[in-house]
Each structure stands twice: as structure tokens, then as C-alpha cells.
Amino acid sequence: MLNNSNTTKEKSCGTIVYHKKNDKYEFLLLHYPEGHWDFPKGHIETGETEIETALRELSYDRAYEKVTFKNAKEILKKAFEFLTR
């Protein structure tokens, strides 16, 4: 268990982009310069809604002009990230 004084709370929003090709699903994952792979997502800017954040982040990462949201829902997730070297 981590000490709560070392806990930072952040909220980010993103998209899981997929399409079906030849009866198989393909997903968009981004390979970031730091070396990790992840779905397009980012932190909410002042005055933005969750959907606006997700769309902005998707447009930064890929030139998507039209997307359709299916089954949009909030997923509560805890992620633990540790700075190592």
C-alpha cells in the first residue's frame, strides 16, 4: 500500500478506436516517444467535457475528423505508475 501523501489524483479521457476487418477487430494503439503503447488519451483542460477531451486528444494523435461513439461510459480505473531508473 502506498502512502496517501504520495498520491496524485489525475483524470484523463480518451478513446478506444477500432474497426472490423475480415472478421477480426483491429485497435488503434499509439507508440509514444517514451517507449510505451497506449490508447489516445489526455488530461481535461479547463472548461472541457470528457467527450471534448477525448476528441481533442484523438485529433492530436491522428487526423480523425469523424468518429462515432458507441456505448460511451465511464470506467473507473486505478493505474499505478512508478518512476524508475
N, C-alpha and C positions, 0 to 999 in steps of 0.2 A: 504494500500500500504506500502510495506517495504522500508526502506531507502536503496538506492543503495550501500552505503558504507558498508552495512552488507551483501551484496550479494556475494556468492561464485559460480563461474561457474565450473561445472564438466561435463565430458562426459563419459558415460558408455555404454557398448554394451552387449547385451545378446540374449537369445533365448526364444521363446515360444514353448516348446516341447509338442506335443500332439499325440494321436493316437485314432483311432475309434474302439470302442468295442461294439458289439451288438447295432449298430445304434446310439450310444452315443459317444460324444467326451470326452476324459479324458486328463487333462493337468498336467504337472509336476510343482508343487509349492514346494518350499523349506521352511522349518520352521527353521529360524535362531535362534541361542542361545539368541539373544536379545528379542525374542518373536514374531517377525513379520514373515509374509509369503510373498514370492516374487518369481518371475521367476529368473532363474540363470542369473546373470549379474555381470559385474565388470568394473573397470576403465581400460582405454587403457594404456598399457606400451609403453615406448619409442620405436619407430620403428614398432609397430604393426599396422595392418589394423583393421578395425571394425570387419570383419569376423574372423580374427585370435583371437581377444579378445573374441568374443562370443564363439568360440570353446574352447579356453583355460578355460574360466570360466565354461563351461559345463563339461569339463573333470575334473575340480577340484571338482565340486559339485556332479557329478555322473560319473560312469565309462562308458561313451559313447565313442565308438570307431568309429562308422559310423553314420552320420546323413545326411539327405538330406534337403537342404534349398529350401523352396518353397516361392515364392513371396517375396523375401527379399527386404525390402525397409526401408528407413529412416523415422522414425516417430519423429516429433518434439514434445517434451513433457516438460512441466514445472512441477516440483514437489517441493512443499514447505514442508520442514521438520523443526520442531521446537523442540529444546531441552527443555524438561520439567521435573519437578520432584515434 
